[in-house]
Amino acid sequence: MSAKEKAKAKAEQIVGKAVQKTARMRGKKTTEDKGAALGLRGKARARKEKAKDFFKK
């Protein structure tokens, strides 16, 4: 996994979690769901990169 893609995936996960927690505190369900989706997108990106590395071997 390239360092750039790895950092991008981790950043999406962190931002998603922060948005989700902030929205939960403010009681904004829609924004909370958007934060959760962003976090899942980051996890999916990381898994995709790991799969690419696995098949390169």
PDB file of N, CA, C, O and CB in Angstrom:
ATOM      1  N   MET A   1       0.860  -1.160   0.000  1.00  0.00           N
ATOM      2  CA  MET A   1       0.000   0.000   0.000  1.00  0.00           C
ATOM      3  C   MET A   1       0.905   1.220   0.000  1.00  0.00           C
ATOM      4  O   MET A   1       1.837   1.326   0.798  1.00  0.00           O
ATOM      5  CB  MET A   1      -0.978  -0.001   1.223  1.00  0.00           C
ATOM      6  N   SER A   2       0.615   2.122  -0.897  1.00  0.00           N
ATOM      7  CA  SER A   2       1.432   3.329  -0.947  1.00  0.00           C
ATOM      8  C   SER A   2       1.156   4.181   0.290  1.00  0.00           C
ATOM      9  O   SER A   2       0.059   4.162   0.847  1.00  0.00           O
ATOM     10  CB  SER A   2       1.150   4.133  -2.244  1.00  0.00           C
ATOM     11  N   ALA A   3       2.145   4.904   0.689  1.00  0.00           N
ATOM     12  CA  ALA A   3       2.022   5.728   1.896  1.00  0.00           C
ATOM     13  C   ALA A   3       0.947   6.795   1.725  1.00  0.00           C
ATOM     14  O   ALA A   3       0.245   7.137   2.677  1.00  0.00           O
ATOM     15  CB  ALA A   3       3.367   6.387   2.234  1.00  0.00           C
ATOM     16  N   LYS A   4       0.824   7.315   0.518  1.00  0.00           N
ATOM     17  CA  LYS A   4      -0.165   8.354   0.253  1.00  0.00           C
ATOM     18  C   LYS A   4      -1.585   7.802   0.423  1.00  0.00           C
ATOM     19  O   LYS A   4      -2.426   8.432   1.063  1.00  0.00           O
ATOM     20  CB  LYS A   4       0.023   8.925  -1.168  1.00  0.00           C
ATOM     21  N   GLU A   5      -1.841   6.645  -0.142  1.00  0.00           N
ATOM     22  CA  GLU A   5      -3.172   6.035  -0.037  1.00  0.00           C
ATOM     23  C   GLU A   5      -3.467   5.602   1.398  1.00  0.00           C
ATOM     24  O   GLU A   5      -4.598   5.714   1.871  1.00  0.00           O
ATOM     25  CB  GLU A   5      -3.284   4.828  -0.985  1.00  0.00           C
ATOM     26  N   LYS A   6      -2.447   5.112   2.078  1.00  0.00           N
ATOM     27  CA  LYS A   6      -2.619   4.703   3.466  1.00  0.00           C
ATOM     28  C   LYS A   6      -2.988   5.905   4.340  1.00  0.00           C
ATOM     29  O   LYS A   6      -3.871   5.815   5.193  1.00  0.00           O
ATOM     30  CB  LYS A   6      -1.336   4.032   3.990  1.00  0.00           C
ATOM     31  N   ALA A   7      -2.313   7.011   4.121  1.00  0.00           N
ATOM     32  CA  ALA A   7      -2.603   8.230   4.884  1.00  0.00           C
ATOM     33  C   ALA A   7      -3.995   8.757   4.567  1.00  0.00           C
ATOM     34  O   ALA A   7      -4.705   9.226   5.456  1.00  0.00           O
ATOM     35  CB  ALA A   7      -1.557   9.310   4.589  1.00  0.00           C
ATOM     36  N   LYS A   8      -4.380   8.679   3.307  1.00  0.00           N
ATOM     37  CA  LYS A   8      -5.697   9.152   2.904  1.00  0.00           C
ATOM     38  C   LYS A   8      -6.797   8.315   3.559  1.00  0.00           C
ATOM     39  O   LYS A   8      -7.801   8.858   4.019  1.00  0.00           O
ATOM     40  CB  LYS A   8      -5.834   9.112   1.376  1.00  0.00           C
ATOM     41  N   ALA A   9      -6.609   7.010   3.599  1.00  0.00           N
ATOM     42  CA  ALA A   9      -7.589   6.119   4.216  1.00  0.00           C
ATOM     43  C   ALA A   9      -7.694   6.391   5.715  1.00  0.00           C
ATOM     44  O   ALA A   9      -8.795   6.444   6.262  1.00  0.00           O
ATOM     45  CB  ALA A   9      -7.213   4.646   3.965  1.00  0.00           C
ATOM     46  N   LYS A  10      -6.566   6.560   6.369  1.00  0.00           N
ATOM     47  CA  LYS A  10      -6.569   6.820   7.814  1.00  0.00           C
ATOM     48  C   LYS A  10      -7.200   8.175   8.119  1.00  0.00           C
ATOM     49  O   LYS A  10      -7.929   8.314   9.101  1.00  0.00           O
ATOM     50  CB  LYS A  10      -5.135   6.766   8.376  1.00  0.00           C
ATOM     51  N   ALA A  11      -6.924   9.171   7.285  1.00  0.00           N
ATOM     52  CA  ALA A  11      -7.494  10.495   7.487  1.00  0.00           C
ATOM     53  C   ALA A  11      -9.018  10.453   7.364  1.00  0.00           C
ATOM     54  O   ALA A  11      -9.724  11.090   8.145  1.00  0.00           O
ATOM     55  CB  ALA A  11      -6.904  11.491   6.479  1.00  0.00           C
ATOM     56  N   GLU A  12      -9.520   9.703   6.383  1.00  0.00           N
ATOM     57  CA  GLU A  12     -10.966   9.577   6.225  1.00  0.00           C
ATOM     58  C   GLU A  12     -11.592   8.927   7.452  1.00  0.00           C
ATOM     59  O   GLU A  12     -12.666   9.331   7.898  1.00  0.00           O
ATOM     60  CB  GLU A  12     -11.299   8.765   4.971  1.00  0.00           C
ATOM     61  N   GLN A  13     -10.924   7.930   7.987  1.00  0.00           N
ATOM     62  CA  GLN A  13     -11.446   7.253   9.176  1.00  0.00           C
ATOM     63  C   GLN A  13     -11.492   8.209  10.365  1.00  0.00           C
ATOM     64  O   GLN A  13     -12.485   8.249  11.092  1.00  0.00           O
ATOM     65  CB  GLN A  13     -10.586   6.022   9.517  1.00  0.00           C
ATOM     66  N   ILE A  14     -10.438   8.969  10.563  1.00  0.00           N
ATOM     67  CA  ILE A  14     -10.361   9.887  11.711  1.00  0.00           C
ATOM     68  C   ILE A  14     -11.381  11.014  11.570  1.00  0.00           C
ATOM     69  O   ILE A  14     -12.081  11.338  12.530  1.00  0.00           O
ATOM     70  CB  ILE A  14      -8.937  10.476  11.842  1.00  0.00           C
ATOM     71  N   VAL A  15     -11.469  11.608  10.393  1.00  0.00           N
ATOM     72  CA  VAL A  15     -12.419  12.696  10.171  1.00  0.00           C
ATOM     73  C   VAL A  15     -13.845  12.181  10.321  1.00  0.00           C
ATOM     74  O   VAL A  15     -14.688  12.846  10.922  1.00  0.00           O
ATOM     75  CB  VAL A  15     -12.216  13.326   8.775  1.00  0.00           C
ATOM     76  N   GLY A  16     -14.111  11.015   9.783  1.00  0.00           N
ATOM     77  CA  GLY A  16     -15.445  10.434   9.899  1.00  0.00           C
ATOM     78  C   GLY A  16     -15.855  10.214  11.336  1.00  0.00           C
ATOM     79  O   GLY A  16     -16.989  10.500  11.721  1.00  0.00           O
ATOM     80  N   LYS A  17     -14.930   9.707  12.128  1.00  0.00           N
ATOM     81  CA  LYS A  17     -15.228   9.471  13.539  1.00  0.00           C
ATOM     82  C   LYS A  17     -15.446  10.787  14.280  1.00  0.00           C
ATOM     83  O   LYS A  17     -16.328  10.880  15.134  1.00  0.00           O
ATOM     84  CB  LYS A  17     -14.096   8.676  14.198  1.00  0.00           C
ATOM     85  N   ALA A  18     -14.649  11.802  13.960  1.00  0.00           N
ATOM     86  CA  ALA A  18     -14.799  13.106  14.609  1.00  0.00           C
ATOM     87  C   ALA A  18     -16.136  13.753  14.253  1.00  0.00           C
ATOM     88  O   ALA A  18     -16.814  14.306  15.119  1.00  0.00           O
ATOM     89  CB  ALA A  18     -13.647  14.034  14.211  1.00  0.00           C
ATOM     90  N   VAL A  19     -16.509  13.682  12.983  1.00  0.00           N
ATOM     91  CA  VAL A  19     -17.789  14.245  12.548  1.00  0.00           C
ATOM     92  C   VAL A  19     -18.939  13.516  13.228  1.00  0.00           C
ATOM     93  O   VAL A  19     -19.905  14.130  13.683  1.00  0.00           O
ATOM     94  CB  VAL A  19     -17.934  14.160  11.013  1.00  0.00           C
ATOM     95  N   GLN A  20     -18.817  12.210  13.288  1.00  0.00           N
ATOM     96  CA  GLN A  20     -19.871  11.394  13.897  1.00  0.00           C
ATOM     97  C   GLN A  20     -20.054  11.747  15.375  1.00  0.00           C
ATOM     98  O   GLN A  20     -21.184  11.921  15.832  1.00  0.00           O
ATOM     99  CB  GLN A  20     -19.542   9.897  13.747  1.00  0.00           C
ATOM    100  N   LYS A  21     -18.977  11.850  16.110  1.00  0.00           N
ATOM    101  CA  LYS A  21     -19.064  12.158  17.542  1.00  0.00           C
ATOM    102  C   LYS A  21     -19.586  13.566  17.786  1.00  0.00           C
ATOM    103  O   LYS A  21     -20.392  13.786  18.690  1.00  0.00           O
ATOM    104  CB  LYS A  21     -17.700  11.994  18.201  1.00  0.00           C
ATOM    105  N   THR A  22     -19.128  14.522  16.979  1.00  0.00           N
ATOM    106  CA  THR A  22     -19.589  15.901  17.127  1.00  0.00           C
ATOM    107  C   THR A  22     -21.084  16.002  16.837  1.00  0.00           C
ATOM    108  O   THR A  22     -21.823  16.669  17.561  1.00  0.00           O
ATOM    109  CB  THR A  22     -18.800  16.837  16.194  1.00  0.00           C
ATOM    110  N   ALA A  23     -21.517  15.340  15.780  1.00  0.00           N
ATOM    111  CA  ALA A  23     -22.940  15.377  15.419  1.00  0.00           C
ATOM    112  C   ALA A  23     -23.789  14.696  16.483  1.00  0.00           C
ATOM    113  O   ALA A  23     -24.900  15.141  16.773  1.00  0.00           O
ATOM    114  CB  ALA A  23     -23.169  14.704  14.056  1.00  0.00           C
ATOM    115  N   ARG A  24     -23.275  13.630  17.061  1.00  0.00           N
ATOM    116  CA  ARG A  24     -24.021  12.932  18.115  1.00  0.00           C
ATOM    117  C   ARG A  24     -24.216  13.854  19.322  1.00  0.00           C
ATOM    118  O   ARG A  24     -25.288  13.872  19.926  1.00  0.00           O
ATOM    119  CB  ARG A  24     -23.282  11.633  18.541  1.00  0.00           C
ATOM    120  N   MET A  25     -23.182  14.613  19.666  1.00  0.00           N
ATOM    121  CA  MET A  25     -23.288  15.541  20.794  1.00  0.00           C
ATOM    122  C   MET A  25     -24.299  16.641  20.509  1.00  0.00           C
ATOM    123  O   MET A  25     -25.004  17.087  21.414  1.00  0.00           O
ATOM    124  CB  MET A  25     -21.924  16.156  21.109  1.00  0.00           C
ATOM    125  N   ARG A  26     -24.375  17.080  19.260  1.00  0.00           N
ATOM    126  CA  ARG A  26     -25.295  18.158  18.892  1.00  0.00           C
ATOM    127  C   ARG A  26     -26.694  17.647  18.566  1.00  0.00           C
ATOM    128  O   ARG A  26     -27.620  18.444  18.420  1.00  0.00           O
ATOM    129  CB  ARG A  26     -24.746  18.920  17.707  1.00  0.00           C
ATOM    130  N   GLY A  27     -26.862  16.313  18.449  1.00  0.00           N
ATOM    131  CA  GLY A  27     -28.164  15.746  18.160  1.00  0.00           C
ATOM    132  C   GLY A  27     -28.567  15.828  16.699  1.00  0.00           C
ATOM    133  O   GLY A  27     -29.754  15.911  16.384  1.00  0.00           O
ATOM    134  N   LYS A  28     -27.589  15.807  15.807  1.00  0.00           N
ATOM    135  CA  LYS A  28     -27.866  15.901  14.373  1.00  0.00           C
ATOM    136  C   LYS A  28     -27.662  14.529  13.736  1.00  0.00           C
ATOM    137  O   LYS A  28     -26.540  14.148  13.403  1.00  0.00           O
ATOM    138  CB  LYS A  28     -26.952  16.970  13.692  1.00  0.00           C
ATOM    139  N   LYS A  29     -28.741  13.807  13.574  1.00  0.00           N
ATOM    140  CA  LYS A  29     -28.689  12.426  13.098  1.00  0.00           C
ATOM    141  C   LYS A  29     -28.163  12.327  11.661  1.00  0.00           C
ATOM    142  O   LYS A  29     -27.381  11.427  11.355  1.00  0.00           O
ATOM    143  CB  LYS A  29     -30.074  11.796  13.185  1.00  0.00           C
ATOM    144  N   THR A  30     -28.575  13.228  10.788  1.00  0.00           N
ATOM    145  CA  THR A  30     -28.148  13.168   9.393  1.00  0.00           C
ATOM    146  C   THR A  30     -26.636  13.345   9.280  1.00  0.00           C
ATOM    147  O   THR A  30     -25.971  12.601   8.560  1.00  0.00           O
ATOM    148  CB  THR A  30     -28.870  14.239   8.565  1.00  0.00           C
ATOM    149  N   THR A  31     -26.109  14.309   9.976  1.00  0.00           N
ATOM    150  CA  THR A  31     -24.674  14.547   9.948  1.00  0.00           C
ATOM    151  C   THR A  31     -23.923  13.390  10.595  1.00  0.00           C
ATOM    152  O   THR A  31     -22.828  13.037  10.157  1.00  0.00           O
ATOM    153  CB  THR A  31     -24.336  15.861  10.655  1.00  0.00           C
ATOM    154  N   GLU A  32     -24.494  12.811  11.615  1.00  0.00           N
ATOM    155  CA  GLU A  32     -23.880  11.649  12.263  1.00  0.00           C
ATOM    156  C   GLU A  32     -23.756  10.497  11.267  1.00  0.00           C
ATOM    157  O   GLU A  32     -22.732   9.815  11.220  1.00  0.00           O
ATOM    158  CB  GLU A  32     -24.706  11.209  13.499  1.00  0.00           C
ATOM    159  N   ASP A  33     -24.797  10.289  10.480  1.00  0.00           N
ATOM    160  CA  ASP A  33     -24.769   9.236   9.465  1.00  0.00           C
ATOM    161  C   ASP A  33     -23.728   9.526   8.384  1.00  0.00           C
ATOM    162  O   ASP A  33     -23.072   8.610   7.887  1.00  0.00           O
ATOM    163  CB  ASP A  33     -26.150   9.079   8.831  1.00  0.00           C
ATOM    164  N   LYS A  34     -23.582  10.783   8.027  1.00  0.00           N
ATOM    165  CA  LYS A  34     -22.573  11.157   7.034  1.00  0.00           C
ATOM    166  C   LYS A  34     -21.163  10.885   7.567  1.00  0.00           C
ATOM    167  O   LYS A  34     -20.288  10.439   6.824  1.00  0.00           O
ATOM    168  CB  LYS A  34     -22.721  12.647   6.650  1.00  0.00           C
ATOM    169  N   GLY A  35     -20.950  11.154   8.851  1.00  0.00           N
ATOM    170  CA  GLY A  35     -19.655  10.869   9.463  1.00  0.00           C
ATOM    171  C   GLY A  35     -19.367   9.382   9.490  1.00  0.00           C
ATOM    172  O   GLY A  35     -18.237   8.958   9.247  1.00  0.00           O
ATOM    173  N   ALA A  36     -20.397   8.579   9.787  1.00  0.00           N
ATOM    174  CA  ALA A  36     -20.230   7.132   9.798  1.00  0.00           C
ATOM    175  C   ALA A  36     -19.895   6.628   8.396  1.00  0.00           C
ATOM    176  O   ALA A  36     -19.052   5.745   8.237  1.00  0.00           O
ATOM    177  CB  ALA A  36     -21.501   6.443  10.329  1.00  0.00           C
ATOM    178  N   ALA A  37     -20.550   7.184   7.385  1.00  0.00           N
ATOM    179  CA  ALA A  37     -20.285   6.782   6.001  1.00  0.00           C
ATOM    180  C   ALA A  37     -18.860   7.144   5.586  1.00  0.00           C
ATOM    181  O   ALA A  37     -18.200   6.381   4.881  1.00  0.00           O
ATOM    182  CB  ALA A  37     -21.294   7.444   5.049  1.00  0.00           C
ATOM    183  N   LEU A  38     -18.400   8.292   6.020  1.00  0.00           N
ATOM    184  CA  LEU A  38     -17.036   8.714   5.699  1.00  0.00           C
ATOM    185  C   LEU A  38     -16.024   7.769   6.346  1.00  0.00           C
ATOM    186  O   LEU A  38     -15.028   7.400   5.725  1.00  0.00           O
ATOM    187  CB  LEU A  38     -16.790  10.167   6.166  1.00  0.00           C
ATOM    188  N   GLY A  39     -16.281   7.383   7.583  1.00  0.00           N
ATOM    189  CA  GLY A  39     -15.399   6.440   8.261  1.00  0.00           C
ATOM    190  C   GLY A  39     -15.368   5.090   7.570  1.00  0.00           C
ATOM    191  O   GLY A  39     -14.307   4.480   7.439  1.00  0.00           O
ATOM    192  N   LEU A  40     -16.523   4.622   7.130  1.00  0.00           N
ATOM    193  CA  LEU A  40     -16.583   3.339   6.420  1.00  0.00           C
ATOM    194  C   LEU A  40     -15.875   3.407   5.069  1.00  0.00           C
ATOM    195  O   LEU A  40     -15.269   2.432   4.625  1.00  0.00           O
ATOM    196  CB  LEU A  40     -18.038   2.913   6.222  1.00  0.00           C
ATOM    197  N   ARG A  41     -15.958   4.559   4.426  1.00  0.00           N
ATOM    198  CA  ARG A  41     -15.257   4.725   3.156  1.00  0.00           C
ATOM    199  C   ARG A  41     -13.745   4.629   3.370  1.00  0.00           C
ATOM    200  O   ARG A  41     -13.032   4.051   2.550  1.00  0.00           O
ATOM    201  CB  ARG A  41     -15.626   6.078   2.504  1.00  0.00           C
ATOM    202  N   GLY A  42     -13.267   5.192   4.463  1.00  0.00           N
ATOM    203  CA  GLY A  42     -11.844   5.091   4.777  1.00  0.00           C
ATOM    204  C   GLY A  42     -11.419   3.662   5.054  1.00  0.00           C
ATOM    205  O   GLY A  42     -10.348   3.233   4.626  1.00  0.00           O
ATOM    206  N   LYS A  43     -12.263   2.919   5.773  1.00  0.00           N
ATOM    207  CA  LYS A  43     -11.956   1.513   6.039  1.00  0.00           C
ATOM    208  C   LYS A  43     -11.952   0.696   4.750  1.00  0.00           C
ATOM    209  O   LYS A  43     -11.100  -0.172   4.561  1.00  0.00           O
ATOM    210  CB  LYS A  43     -12.966   0.924   7.031  1.00  0.00           C
ATOM    211  N   ALA A  44     -12.908   0.976   3.865  1.00  0.00           N
ATOM    212  CA  ALA A  44     -12.974   0.264   2.588  1.00  0.00           C
ATOM    213  C   ALA A  44     -11.748   0.567   1.733  1.00  0.00           C
ATOM    214  O   ALA A  44     -11.210  -0.323   1.075  1.00  0.00           O
ATOM    215  CB  ALA A  44     -14.255   0.640   1.828  1.00  0.00           C
ATOM    216  N   ARG A  45     -11.313   1.808   1.744  1.00  0.00           N
ATOM    217  CA  ARG A  45     -10.123   2.185   0.979  1.00  0.00           C
ATOM    218  C   ARG A  45      -8.889   1.439   1.493  1.00  0.00           C
ATOM    219  O   ARG A  45      -8.068   0.969   0.706  1.00  0.00           O
ATOM    220  CB  ARG A  45      -9.895   3.710   1.056  1.00  0.00           C
ATOM    221  N   ALA A  46      -8.766   1.335   2.815  1.00  0.00           N
ATOM    222  CA  ALA A  46      -7.628   0.623   3.399  1.00  0.00           C
ATOM    223  C   ALA A  46      -7.660  -0.863   3.035  1.00  0.00           C
ATOM    224  O   ALA A  46      -6.628  -1.453   2.717  1.00  0.00           O
ATOM    225  CB  ALA A  46      -7.621   0.792   4.925  1.00  0.00           C
ATOM    226  N   ARG A  47      -8.843  -1.456   3.084  1.00  0.00           N
ATOM    227  CA  ARG A  47      -8.976  -2.879   2.717  1.00  0.00           C
ATOM    228  C   ARG A  47      -8.648  -3.100   1.249  1.00  0.00           C
ATOM    229  O   ARG A  47      -8.021  -4.100   0.898  1.00  0.00           O
ATOM    230  CB  ARG A  47     -10.397  -3.384   3.014  1.00  0.00           C
ATOM    231  N   LYS A  48      -9.067  -2.176   0.386  1.00  0.00           N
ATOM    232  CA  LYS A  48      -8.777  -2.292  -1.045  1.00  0.00           C
ATOM    233  C   LYS A  48      -7.275  -2.277  -1.279  1.00  0.00           C
ATOM    234  O   LYS A  48      -6.752  -3.079  -2.052  1.00  0.00           O
ATOM    235  CB  LYS A  48      -9.452  -1.155  -1.835  1.00  0.00           C
ATOM    236  N   GLU A  49      -6.593  -1.371  -0.617  1.00  0.00           N
ATOM    237  CA  GLU A  49      -5.146  -1.270  -0.782  1.00  0.00           C
ATOM    238  C   GLU A  49      -4.431  -2.510  -0.251  1.00  0.00           C
ATOM    239  O   GLU A  49      -3.455  -2.968  -0.845  1.00  0.00           O
ATOM    240  CB  GLU A  49      -4.622  -0.026  -0.075  1.00  0.00           C
ATOM    241  N   LYS A  50      -4.910  -3.046   0.854  1.00  0.00           N
ATOM    242  CA  LYS A  50      -4.312  -4.269   1.389  1.00  0.00           C
ATOM    243  C   LYS A  50      -4.515  -5.436   0.435  1.00  0.00           C
ATOM    244  O   LYS A  50      -3.618  -6.263   0.268  1.00  0.00           O
ATOM    245  CB  LYS A  50      -4.906  -4.601   2.760  1.00  0.00           C
ATOM    246  N   ALA A  51      -5.685  -5.512  -0.191  1.00  0.00           N
ATOM    247  CA  ALA A  51      -5.954  -6.581  -1.155  1.00  0.00           C
ATOM    248  C   ALA A  51      -5.044  -6.435  -2.375  1.00  0.00           C
ATOM    249  O   ALA A  51      -4.536  -7.430  -2.891  1.00  0.00           O
ATOM    250  CB  ALA A  51      -7.441  -6.566  -1.587  1.00  0.00           C
ATOM    251  N   LYS A  52      -4.836  -5.198  -2.838  1.00  0.00           N
ATOM    252  CA  LYS A  52      -3.940  -4.978  -3.970  1.00  0.00           C
ATOM    253  C   LYS A  52      -2.531  -5.448  -3.630  1.00  0.00           C
ATOM    254  O   LYS A  52      -1.865  -6.077  -4.453  1.00  0.00           O
ATOM    255  CB  LYS A  52      -3.926  -3.492  -4.372  1.00  0.00           C
ATOM    256  N   ASP A  53      -2.077  -5.141  -2.412  1.00  0.00           N
ATOM    257  CA  ASP A  53      -0.740  -5.567  -1.995  1.00  0.00           C
ATOM    258  C   ASP A  53      -0.645  -7.085  -1.906  1.00  0.00           C
ATOM    259  O   ASP A  53       0.383  -7.666  -2.254  1.00  0.00           O
ATOM    260  CB  ASP A  53      -0.377  -4.942  -0.647  1.00  0.00           C
ATOM    261  N   PHE A  54      -1.703  -7.722  -1.446  1.00  0.00           N
ATOM    262  CA  PHE A  54      -1.710  -9.173  -1.309  1.00  0.00           C
ATOM    263  C   PHE A  54      -1.541  -9.850  -2.662  1.00  0.00           C
ATOM    264  O   PHE A  54      -0.789 -10.816  -2.785  1.00  0.00           O
ATOM    265  CB  PHE A  54      -3.003  -9.640  -0.644  1.00  0.00           C
ATOM    266  N   PHE A  55      -2.233  -9.351  -3.670  1.00  0.00           N
ATOM    267  CA  PHE A  55      -2.176  -9.986  -4.977  1.00  0.00           C
ATOM    268  C   PHE A  55      -0.952  -9.607  -5.781  1.00  0.00           C
ATOM    269  O   PHE A  55      -0.678 -10.228  -6.808  1.00  0.00           O
ATOM    270  CB  PHE A  55      -3.392  -9.645  -5.751  1.00  0.00           C
ATOM    271  N   LYS A  56      -0.202  -8.598  -5.341  1.00  0.00           N
ATOM    272  CA  LYS A  56       1.048  -8.238  -6.022  1.00  0.00           C
ATOM    273  C   LYS A  56       2.145  -9.256  -5.718  1.00  0.00           C
ATOM    274  O   LYS A  56       3.090  -9.404  -6.493  1.00  0.00           O
ATOM    275  CB  LYS A  56       1.506  -6.826  -5.602  1.00  0.00           C
ATOM    276  N   LYS A  57       2.022  -9.953  -4.599  1.00  0.00           N
ATOM    277  CA  LYS A  57       3.066 -10.891  -4.184  1.00  0.00           C
ATOM    278  C   LYS A  57       3.108 -12.128  -5.029  1.00  0.00           C
ATOM    279  O   LYS A  57       3.937 -13.007  -4.796  1.00  0.00           O
ATOM    280  CB  LYS A  57       2.875 -11.279  -2.762  1.00  0.00           C
TER     281      LYS A  57
END
